[in-house]
Amino acid sequence: MLQSIRESTKSGWTYAIVAVLIVVFAVFYGLPGDSFGQVKKRSVVAEVHGTDIHNTDVDVVFNRNFGGQRSVSDIQVKNQQAHSLKSLVLVHLLAEKAEAMGLRVDPEEFQSYIKDPLRNPEFRGYAREGNWDGPYYKAYVQNRLRMQIPDYEEYKRKEILAFKYVDMMRMQFHETETEMTDLNTLRNTLVDLEFAKFDSEKVKEYVVINDADVTAFSTANADKIKKHYDDNAKDYKTEAQLQVRRIFIKADDENQTKQKELFEKAKKRVLEDKENFADVAGEMTEDFAKEKQGLMDWTTTANLDENISKALAGAAIGDVKEVETEFAYMLVKLEGKKEEAVTSLADATPDIAKTLLQEE
């Protein structure tokens, strides 16, 4: 069944329906008019399955879309009226379909729609400063749209039903990957391109620079490369880093005695009995650190706890220090150390030249 629906979506009839629906949505979201027009005689202009549509009914569509125009010829007005009538007829037809499916509009839903500035096209017309105004609503419908309140509200119910029906139809279609690819191709090959803005950081990845280009650029632009190096000095410096392993035992008032005894036991095993620090940590440290046997990631001293940084100041690899804070008892061992490193201008020049070439 899904396959037959997909195939039907590619038929000419389906495209025609979609085109008409697009027109309806364009009309639904048109702007309210700002000219009152003249009082005219009420007359039947169409019939939808026994329901008469009058010329004054068409005003709700016409006035909100074309009512504010100036210096328009009679022929243009007639074409706009015909366009409005077609849209109004389609709303009636879609509302009938919705009713046949058992869809209804309850009073609360109607009130919500009427007062919704995002969904209801006429809200701007009968709201003041963005707020609902009951008396102005009645005046707008009667004087601007030239409709009686009951007739207008009946039309709005049909409009809601039409939206519901279109939403239900849309939910029944599930696009295939091929259909999405075709749509993407269509949208991206038929484009009126006036200007384009590119992200240089992304685009430069696609710019191919060979070694000869880098060498030539470096020779001719030494000052420019030096300036880039000085302006971005932090990018060419690696701060000193430490790798620490610790036995971490929480300290809190409720279990302080027990926790202190546990810490003393860990100290004895590591410092007196000379047991392997990692083994003891894997057994005695808090649960969050047991899996890695208390080993912490490489980090700078600035990112370490201040108490640990102070304890390890001047320490050699393999040294074990005792650290106590308000929240924990710790034994920390310095497992590794990386000294601060600076990439020289000479070593950085090829990369800088390539970067500047790509940007240019």
Backbone hydrogen bonds, N-H to C=O, Kabsch-Sander energy under -0.5 kcal/mol:
donor,donor_aa,acceptor,acceptor_aa,energy
5,I,1,M,-2.2
6,R,2,L,-2.5
7,E,3,Q,-2.4
8,S,4,S,-2.2
9,T,5,I,-1.6
10,K,7,E,-1.2
11,S,8,S,-1.6
15,Y,11,S,-1.9
16,A,12,G,-2.0
17,I,13,W,-2.2
18,V,14,T,-2.8
19,A,15,Y,-2.4
20,V,16,A,-2.0
21,L,17,I,-2.6
22,I,18,V,-2.4
23,V,19,A,-1.7
24,V,20,V,-2.2
25,F,21,L,-2.6
26,A,22,I,-2.2
27,V,23,V,-2.2
28,F,24,V,-3.1
29,Y,25,F,-1.8
30,G,27,V,-1.7
45,V,53,I,-3.2
46,A,53,I,-1.6
48,V,51,T,-2.7
49,H,47,E,-0.6
51,T,48,V,-1.6
52,D,50,G,-0.6
53,I,46,A,-2.9
54,H,52,D,-0.5
55,N,43,S,-2.7
57,D,54,H,-0.7
58,V,54,H,-1.3
59,D,55,N,-0.5
59,D,56,T,-0.5
60,V,57,D,-1.1
61,V,58,V,-1.0
62,F,58,V,-2.7
63,N,59,D,-2.9
64,R,60,V,-0.6
65,N,61,V,-1.0
65,N,62,F,-0.6
66,F,62,F,-3.5
67,G,62,F,-0.6
67,G,63,N,-1.0
69,Q,66,F,-1.6
77,V,73,S,-2.1
78,K,74,D,-2.4
79,N,75,I,-2.3
80,Q,76,Q,-2.4
81,Q,77,V,-2.5
82,A,78,K,-2.4
83,H,79,N,-2.3
84,S,80,Q,-2.3
85,L,81,Q,-2.4
86,K,82,A,-2.3
87,S,83,H,-1.9
88,L,84,S,-2.4
89,V,85,L,-2.6
90,L,86,K,-2.2
91,V,87,S,-2.0
92,H,88,L,-1.9
93,L,89,V,-2.4
94,L,90,L,-2.7
95,A,91,V,-2.3
96,E,92,H,-2.1
97,K,93,L,-2.0
98,A,94,L,-2.2
99,E,95,A,-2.5
100,A,96,E,-2.4
101,M,97,K,-1.2
102,G,99,E,-1.6
103,L,98,A,-2.5
106,D,104,R,-0.5
110,F,106,D,-2.3
111,Q,107,P,-2.6
112,S,108,E,-2.3
113,Y,109,E,-2.1
114,I,110,F,-2.6
115,K,111,Q,-1.6
116,D,113,Y,-1.5
120,N,116,D,-2.2
123,F,120,N,-1.5
125,G,122,E,-1.3
126,Y,122,E,-1.3
126,Y,123,F,-0.5
127,A,124,R,-0.6
128,R,131,N,-2.1
129,E,127,A,-0.5
131,N,128,R,-1.8
133,D,126,Y,-1.0
137,Y,133,D,-2.1
138,K,134,G,-1.8
139,A,135,P,-2.1
140,Y,136,Y,-2.7
141,V,137,Y,-2.3
142,Q,138,K,-2.4
143,N,139,A,-2.8
144,R,139,A,-0.6
144,R,140,Y,-1.8
145,L,140,Y,-1.9
147,M,141,V,-2.1
152,Y,148,Q,-2.6
153,E,149,I,-2.8
154,E,150,P,-2.0
155,Y,151,D,-2.0
156,K,152,Y,-2.2
157,R,153,E,-1.8
158,K,154,E,-1.7
159,E,155,Y,-2.2
160,I,156,K,-2.2
161,L,157,R,-2.3
162,A,158,K,-2.5
163,F,159,E,-2.1
164,K,160,I,-2.3
165,Y,161,L,-2.5
166,V,162,A,-2.3
167,D,163,F,-2.5
168,M,164,K,-2.2
169,M,165,Y,-2.3
170,R,166,V,-2.4
171,M,167,D,-1.7
172,Q,168,M,-0.7
172,Q,169,M,-0.9
173,F,170,R,-1.2
174,H,172,Q,-0.6
175,E,173,F,-0.6
180,M,176,T,-2.2
181,T,177,E,-2.3
182,D,178,T,-2.6
183,L,179,E,-2.3
184,N,180,M,-2.5
185,T,181,T,-2.5
186,L,182,D,-2.4
187,R,183,L,-2.7
188,N,184,N,-1.8
189,T,185,T,-0.9
189,T,186,L,-0.6
190,L,186,L,-1.2
193,L,191,V,-1.3
194,E,192,D,-0.7
200,S,198,F,-0.8
202,K,199,D,-0.9
203,V,199,D,-2.7
204,K,200,S,-2.3
205,E,202,K,-0.9
206,Y,203,V,-2.0
207,V,204,K,-1.3
208,V,206,Y,-0.7
214,V,210,N,-1.9
215,T,211,D,-2.5
216,A,212,A,-2.3
217,F,213,D,-2.5
218,S,214,V,-2.6
219,T,215,T,-2.0
220,A,216,A,-1.8
221,N,217,F,-1.5
225,I,221,N,-2.2
226,K,222,A,-2.4
227,K,223,D,-2.3
228,H,224,K,-2.0
229,Y,225,I,-2.3
230,D,226,K,-2.5
231,D,227,K,-2.8
232,N,228,H,-1.4
233,A,230,D,-1.2
235,D,232,N,-1.7
236,Y,233,A,-1.7
237,K,234,K,-1.1
238,T,341,A,-3.6
239,E,237,K,-0.6
241,Q,338,K,-2.3
242,L,299,T,-3.2
243,Q,336,G,-2.3
245,R,333,K,-2.5
246,R,294,G,-2.0
247,I,331,L,-2.7
248,F,246,R,-0.6
249,I,247,I,-0.5
249,I,329,Y,-2.6
251,A,327,F,-2.9
256,Q,253,D,-0.7
259,Q,255,N,-2.6
260,K,256,Q,-2.5
261,E,257,T,-2.0
262,L,258,K,-1.9
263,F,259,Q,-2.1
264,E,260,K,-2.3
265,K,261,E,-1.9
266,A,262,L,-2.0
267,K,263,F,-2.4
268,K,264,E,-2.2
269,R,265,K,-2.2
270,V,266,A,-2.1
271,L,267,K,-3.2
272,E,267,K,-0.7
272,E,268,K,-1.5
273,D,268,K,-3.0
275,E,269,R,-3.1
280,V,276,N,-2.1
281,A,277,F,-2.7
282,G,278,A,-2.5
283,E,279,D,-0.9
283,E,280,V,-0.5
284,M,280,V,-3.0
285,T,281,A,-2.1
286,E,248,F,-1.4
289,A,286,E,-1.9
290,K,286,E,-0.6
290,K,287,D,-1.0
291,E,287,D,-0.6
293,Q,290,K,-1.9
294,G,289,A,-3.0
295,L,292,K,-1.9
296,M,244,V,-3.1
299,T,242,L,-2.2
303,N,300,T,-1.1
304,L,300,T,-0.6
304,L,301,T,-0.9
309,S,305,D,-2.5
310,K,306,E,-2.1
311,A,307,N,-1.9
312,L,308,I,-2.1
313,A,309,S,-0.5
313,A,310,K,-0.9
315,A,312,L,-2.3
318,G,334,L,-3.4
319,D,316,A,-2.3
321,K,332,V,-3.1
323,V,330,M,-3.1
325,T,328,A,-2.9
329,Y,249,I,-3.2
330,M,323,V,-3.1
331,L,247,I,-1.6
332,V,321,K,-2.9
333,K,245,R,-3.3
334,L,319,D,-2.2
335,E,243,Q,-2.5
335,E,333,K,-0.8
336,G,243,Q,-1.5
338,K,241,Q,-2.9
341,A,238,T,-2.7
343,T,236,Y,-3.1
344,S,342,V,-0.5
348,A,344,S,-2.2
349,T,345,L,-1.7
352,I,348,A,-2.4
353,A,349,T,-3.0
354,K,350,P,-2.2
355,T,351,D,-2.3
356,L,352,I,-2.7
357,L,353,A,-2.4
358,Q,354,K,-2.4
359,E,355,T,-2.2
360,E,356,L,-2.2
